[in-house]
Amino acid sequence: MVFGGTGVVLAGLLALALWAPWGTAPAAARLPQVSLARLGGGPDIQLPLSDGGAGHPLVLVWFASWCAPCQAELPQVARVAAAAEASGTPVRFVGIDGNDAPSAGVAFVRASGVTFPVASDPDQRLANLLGLAWMPMTVFVDRHDAIVQVVRGPITPRALEAAVHRLANRP
């Protein structure tokens, strides 16, 4: 069979592209300093977080209203984030609406029940700085601004909860 070995190699490469295991990072190992416009208006979102979020672990969630996997994932992420906040975890969430019309992004965020801050990044500036491009995508940043995990593609609520727990307990 001609494709037997090639198929296995391609499947392995696809698996690596979709999931970067805990402890690995993208091209940029640290979260760069960047200021992004807040979706829907208001003060810009400064990354790494300032205004009460400095020194806290961070979950960055990339999405767009037109992205079918994002439409299924974002309401689930919103529920996990709300439960994490209610439990008193130090982990903060920030959404990144990329490559999207602002009005569509605002409507999508509201319909999904998102209560965490959301930045607008129509040109994917932050993703490009990190050497990443995928939607949905979830990036986990520890309290020292080191990127410790990247999930390319949808993340399940259970996997998100486990990653938030690891992030909250990371020294």
C-alpha positions in Angstrom: 0.0 0.0 0.0 1.5 3.3 -1.1 -0.1 5.6 1.5 0.2 3.4 4.6 3.3 4.9 6.1 2.6 8.4 4.7 -0.9 8.3 6.2 0.5 7.5 9.7 3.1 10.3 9.4 0.5 12.8 8.2 -1.9 11.8 11.0 0.9 12.3 13.6 1.8 15.7 12.2 -1.9 16.8 12.2 -2.2 15.7 15.9 0.9 17.7 16.7 -0.5 20.7 14.9 -3.8 20.5 16.8 -2.5 20.1 20.3 0.7 21.3 21.9 1.3 19.4 25.1 1.6 21.0 28.5 5.0 22.6 28.8 5.5 23.5 25.1 5.2 26.9 23.7 4.8 28.6 20.3 7.5 30.6 18.6 7.2 33.3 21.3 7.7 31.7 24.7 6.5 34.7 26.5 3.4 36.8 26.1 4.5 40.0 24.4 3.4 43.4 25.6 0.6 44.6 23.3 -2.4 46.9 23.5 -5.6 45.7 21.8 -8.8 47.6 21.3 -11.7 46.3 23.5 -14.4 44.8 21.4 -17.5 47.0 21.6 -15.5 50.0 22.9 -14.0 51.0 26.3 -10.4 51.0 27.5 -7.9 49.0 25.5 -6.9 45.7 26.9 -3.2 45.6 27.8 -1.4 42.3 27.6 0.1 41.1 29.8 -2.7 42.2 32.0 -2.5 45.3 34.1 -5.4 46.7 36.1 -5.8 44.0 38.7 -4.8 41.1 36.5 -1.0 41.4 36.7 0.7 38.4 38.2 -2.3 36.2 37.5 -2.4 33.2 35.1 -4.2 33.9 31.9 -6.3 32.0 29.3 -6.4 33.7 25.9 -9.3 32.4 23.7 -9.2 33.2 20.0 -12.5 33.1 18.0 -14.5 34.7 15.3 -18.2 34.8 14.8 -18.0 33.1 11.3 -16.0 30.2 12.6 -18.3 27.1 13.0 -16.1 25.4 15.7 -16.0 28.7 17.6 -19.7 28.9 17.6 -19.9 25.6 19.5 -16.9 26.2 21.7 -17.3 29.8 22.9 -20.5 29.3 25.0 -18.8 26.4 26.7 -15.7 28.4 27.4 -17.9 31.2 28.8 -19.5 28.7 31.3 -16.1 27.4 32.4 -14.7 30.9 32.8 -17.8 32.0 34.9 -17.5 28.9 37.1 -13.7 29.5 37.5 -14.3 33.1 38.5 -17.1 32.1 40.9 -14.7 29.6 42.6 -12.1 32.3 43.2 -9.4 31.0 41.0 -6.6 33.4 40.2 -6.8 32.5 36.5 -8.2 35.3 34.2 -9.7 34.9 30.8 -9.5 37.2 27.8 -11.1 36.7 24.5 -9.5 37.7 21.2 -12.0 38.3 18.4 -9.8 37.9 15.3 -10.5 38.5 11.6 -14.1 39.5 12.3 -16.4 42.4 11.8 -16.7 44.2 15.2 -20.5 44.2 15.1 -20.6 40.5 14.4 -18.1 39.9 17.2 -20.1 41.9 19.7 -23.3 40.0 18.9 -21.5 36.6 19.0 -19.9 37.4 22.4 -23.3 38.5 23.9 -25.1 35.4 22.5 -22.4 33.2 23.9 -22.8 34.5 27.4 -19.2 35.8 27.6 -18.5 38.0 30.7 -14.7 38.2 30.5 -13.0 41.0 28.6 -12.7 40.6 24.8 -10.2 42.3 22.6 -10.6 43.0 18.9 -7.7 41.9 16.7 -9.0 42.1 13.2 -5.5 41.8 11.6 -4.5 38.9 13.9 -1.6 41.0 15.2 -1.2 39.1 18.4 -1.5 35.7 16.8 1.2 36.8 14.3 3.5 38.0 17.1 3.1 34.6 18.8 3.7 32.7 15.5 0.2 31.2 15.8 -2.8 31.2 13.5 -5.7 29.0 14.2 -9.4 29.4 15.2 -10.5 28.5 17.7 -7.3 28.5 19.7 -6.6 28.6 23.4 -3.3 29.9 24.9 -2.4 29.3 28.5 -0.1 31.8 30.1 1.4 31.4 33.6 1.7 34.1 36.3 5.2 35.0 34.9 3.8 35.6 31.4 5.3 32.4 30.0 3.2 30.6 27.4 2.9 27.1 28.8 0.3 25.5 26.5 -1.4 26.0 23.2 -4.5 24.2 22.0 -5.2 24.6 18.3 -8.8 23.8 17.5 -11.8 23.3 19.9 -11.1 22.5 23.5 -13.6 20.5 25.5 -15.0 22.0 28.8 -13.3 19.1 30.7 -9.9 19.7 29.1 -10.3 23.5 29.7 -11.2 22.9 33.4 -8.2 20.6 33.8 -5.8 23.1 32.2 -7.2 26.0 34.3 -6.6 23.9 37.4 -3.0 23.1 36.4 -2.4 26.8 35.5 -3.8 28.0 38.9 -1.5 25.6 40.7 1.6 26.3 38.7 4.3 28.1 40.7 
